Amino acid sequence: MQDPRPILKPSSALVTIKVVHTLVWALFAGCILAIPLMSWLGRHRAAAWLVAIVACECIVLVANRMRCPLTSVAARYTDDRRTNFDIYLPQWLAYYNKLIFGTLYFAGVVYFFLTWPWAD
């Protein structure tokens, strides 16, 4: 018979989700920032992989109505709905996250294509 007690208390579950969400965010933010750097260094294959990795994240966001799936999981454990209730980011950054990193991603992809060897 399965133990009916939850493995984690709701507060512990929320902290765990916020930590994981912050780490995932940092990974994608790092990828976005690395795209123009890899392009500038001439490491086009690495830059292409970074573009593809972030594109996959964009597909996940679009499929979830521009919301990270971890946000929905975190919402089960709190009634708080501030912009950073599900992640360890300052509220202003959580609010403008998609605008800031979407713009950086777009600019990085443009730079990537402009520096690709065929552009010579």
SVG drawing of the C-alpha trace seen along z (x, -y; Angstrom):
<svg xmlns="http://www.w3.org/2000/svg" viewBox="-4 -46 41 48">
<polyline fill="none" stroke="black" stroke-width="0.4" points="0.0,0.0 1.3,-3.5 2.0,-6.0 -0.6,-8.8 1.7,-11.4 3.4,-13.7 7.2,-13.3 7.8,-17.1 5.9,-19.7 4.3,-22.3 6.8,-24.9 9.8,-22.6 8.3,-21.6 8.0,-25.3 11.6,-26.0 12.7,-23.0 10.7,-24.1 12.1,-27.7 15.7,-26.4 15.2,-24.1 13.4,-26.9 16.2,-29.3 18.9,-26.9 17.0,-26.2 16.6,-29.9 20.3,-30.5 21.1,-27.8 19.0,-29.3 20.1,-32.9 23.7,-31.7 23.0,-30.1 21.4,-33.3 24.4,-35.4 26.9,-32.9 25.4,-33.0 27.0,-36.3 30.2,-35.4 30.6,-32.1 29.8,-33.7 32.4,-36.5 35.0,-33.8 34.2,-32.0 32.8,-29.0 29.8,-28.8 28.9,-25.1 28.7,-25.9 26.7,-29.0 24.3,-26.9 23.8,-24.4 23.0,-27.3 20.5,-28.8 18.8,-25.4 18.7,-24.8 17.0,-28.1 14.7,-27.5 13.5,-24.3 12.8,-26.3 10.8,-28.8 8.7,-26.0 8.0,-24.8 6.9,-28.3 4.7,-28.7 3.1,-25.3 2.4,-26.4 0.9,-29.8 4.1,-31.6 4.4,-30.2 7.1,-28.0 5.7,-24.5 7.4,-24.9 5.2,-28.0 2.2,-25.8 3.8,-23.2 4.8,-26.0 1.3,-27.4 0.0,-24.2 2.0,-25.0 1.2,-28.7 -1.5,-31.4 1.2,-34.0 1.1,-35.2 3.8,-37.9 5.9,-37.7 8.7,-36.0 6.6,-33.6 8.1,-30.6 11.7,-31.6 14.6,-33.3 14.9,-36.4 14.2,-40.0 10.6,-40.9 11.6,-43.5 13.7,-40.9 11.0,-38.2 8.5,-40.8 10.7,-41.8 12.4,-38.5 10.9,-37.5 11.3,-41.0 14.9,-41.3 16.1,-37.8 13.8,-37.6 15.4,-40.8 18.9,-39.5 18.1,-36.1 16.8,-37.8 19.9,-40.1 22.2,-37.1 20.6,-35.1 20.9,-38.0 24.5,-38.4 25.0,-34.6 23.7,-34.7 25.7,-37.8 28.9,-36.2 28.3,-32.8 31.0,-31.9 28.6,-32.1 28.1,-35.8 31.7,-36.6"/>
</svg>
